[in-house]
Amino acid sequence: MFRFVQATLAAALIAQGPQLCQAQVRVDHVVAEGYSLSPASLFQATLTDQGAPITVVIEGSITTTSGAAVLDWKSRAFQLATGTRVVRSAELSWDRYEFGTDALGREAALRQRLPAGRYRFCLRVRAGSEGDDEWCDAVEMERFVLLDHVHPFDRDTVEERRPALTWTAAGDVQESADTHFRLSLFRMRPGQNAAQAVGSETPVFVLRDALPRFVPYPPAAPDLVPGAWYAWQVELVERDRVIERAEPWSFVVRK
């Protein structure tokens, strides 16, 4: 989840809000995007030109709270008409669009999104002799992980008594000695749904280090029973704490 830190926003508005701006062009509002760092979707800024049409440049940066650069950009000059308009990053051409060179900057460039953490997002409008205006705010990226079951489909019928299971993982997923995927399979009692079985039944098997995409049926696990229903679920576990769970799915083994 990406959100502005409201206390910081209030402080920023008091310090440098549009009410105090003496420049011809002022920054009224900025909607910043943290989940997509592409120039096509980075921000949209509401700008007001209080005088005649003027040539401006938009600069900006995303930094960590310690000041390390994550992303820095500078648009080519463009004409801003009198009045208020919304300028989207997708509409601009760029003289500079550079990610930081440290590990965080490289990760942001690779994933095209901000890793979990706290950042400072600044946008500046340069209007030459008519003065500049700047908008800055603290933003926070919460950890985003998406686990999806793929096959067997929910409430599917399988032919095999030892079926392979397929699933995917996306987002801030970095396996380490403290982090692993856990896949569990449960036999369902009559009248149970998948969530109830996962929450109350003893698992048929648990794989501690399941790998995304394709999991062969464990050699040591017993054959599944024809006609029986089973529920399965993948979890991301970090230091023995569940970070994220996929929605439990179920399937039945054909008699």
RAQUISUL-V625315 format. One record per residue. N is the residue number from 1. RES is the residue in one letter. D_CENTER is the distance of its C-alpha to the mean C-alpha in Angstrom with 1 decimal. Layout:
n: <N;N>
res: <RES;RES>
d_center: <D_CENTER;D_CENTER>
//
This chain:
n: <1;2;3;4;5;6;7;8;9;10;11;12;13;14;15;16;17;18;19;20;21;22;23;24;25;26;27;28;29;30;31;32;33;34;35;36;37;38;39;40;41;42;43;44;45;46;47;48;49;50;51;52;53;54;55;56;57;58;59;60;61;62;63;64;65;66;67;68;69;70;71;72;73;74;75;76;77;78;79;80;81;82;83;84;85;86;87;88;89;90;91;92;93;94;95;96;97;98;99;100;101;102;103;104;105;106;107;108;109;110;111;112;113;114;115;116;117;118;119;120;121;122;123;124;125;126;127;128;129;130;131;132;133;134;135;136;137;138;139;140;141;142;143;144;145;146;147;148;149;150;151;152;153;154;155;156;157;158;159;160;161;162;163;164;165;166;167;168;169;170;171;172;173;174;175;176;177;178;179;180;181;182;183;184;185;186;187;188;189;190;191;192;193;194;195;196;197;198;199;200;201;202;203;204;205;206;207;208;209;210;211;212;213;214;215;216;217;218;219;220;221;222;223;224;225;226;227;228;229;230;231;232;233;234;235;236;237;238;239;240;241;242;243;244;245;246;247;248;249;250;251;252;253;254;255>
res: <M;F;R;F;V;Q;A;T;L;A;A;A;L;I;A;Q;G;P;Q;L;C;Q;A;Q;V;R;V;D;H;V;V;A;E;G;Y;S;L;S;P;A;S;L;F;Q;A;T;L;T;D;Q;G;A;P;I;T;V;V;I;E;G;S;I;T;T;T;S;G;A;A;V;L;D;W;K;S;R;A;F;Q;L;A;T;G;T;R;V;V;R;S;A;E;L;S;W;D;R;Y;E;F;G;T;D;A;L;G;R;E;A;A;L;R;Q;R;L;P;A;G;R;Y;R;F;C;L;R;V;R;A;G;S;E;G;D;D;E;W;C;D;A;V;E;M;E;R;F;V;L;L;D;H;V;H;P;F;D;R;D;T;V;E;E;R;R;P;A;L;T;W;T;A;A;G;D;V;Q;E;S;A;D;T;H;F;R;L;S;L;F;R;M;R;P;G;Q;N;A;A;Q;A;V;G;S;E;T;P;V;F;V;L;R;D;A;L;P;R;F;V;P;Y;P;P;A;A;P;D;L;V;P;G;A;W;Y;A;W;Q;V;E;L;V;E;R;D;R;V;I;E;R;A;E;P;W;S;F;V;V;R;K>
d_center: <6.4;7.5;11.3;14.5;16.9;19.8;22.6;21.7;21.5;24.9;26.3;25.0;26.7;29.9;30.0;29.3;28.7;30.3;33.4;34.4;33.7;37.0;35.6;36.3;32.6;30.2;26.5;26.3;22.6;19.2;16.0;13.3;10.0;7.3;4.6;7.9;10.5;13.2;16.4;16.4;13.7;13.4;15.5;18.5;21.3;24.4;27.4;31.0;33.9;36.9;39.5;40.3;37.8;36.5;34.7;31.5;28.8;25.2;23.9;20.8;18.8;15.8;17.3;16.8;19.0;21.7;21.7;20.4;19.2;15.7;16.3;19.6;20.9;24.2;25.2;28.6;31.1;31.2;33.4;32.4;34.7;36.4;34.6;31.0;28.4;24.7;23.6;20.5;19.2;19.7;23.4;24.0;25.4;24.5;26.9;24.2;20.5;20.0;17.4;18.8;20.9;20.1;17.8;14.8;15.5;16.0;12.7;10.9;13.4;13.1;9.4;9.5;6.5;7.2;7.6;8.2;11.3;13.5;14.2;16.9;16.4;19.8;21.3;25.1;27.6;30.6;33.7;36.4;39.5;38.2;35.7;32.0;29.4;26.2;23.2;21.1;18.8;16.9;13.2;11.2;7.6;7.8;7.1;4.9;7.6;9.3;13.0;15.4;19.1;20.8;24.5;26.8;25.7;25.8;29.5;30.5;33.9;34.1;37.3;36.8;37.6;35.2;32.2;29.3;25.8;22.8;19.1;15.7;12.7;9.2;6.1;7.5;10.9;13.9;17.2;19.9;23.2;21.4;18.7;19.6;19.1;21.9;23.3;26.1;28.6;30.9;34.0;34.0;37.1;38.7;37.1;33.8;30.4;27.7;26.0;29.5;30.4;27.4;28.1;31.8;33.1;33.8;31.7;33.6;31.5;28.5;26.9;25.3;23.9;22.8;21.2;18.7;20.3;24.0;25.8;29.6;31.6;32.6;36.3;37.3;36.0;38.6;38.9;37.5;40.1;41.0;40.5;38.1;34.6;31.7;28.2;25.5;22.1;19.6;18.0;16.1;18.5;18.4;21.8;23.1;20.5;18.4;14.6;13.7;16.2;16.5;18.8;22.3;24.2;28.0;30.6;34.4;36.6;39.3;42.8>
//
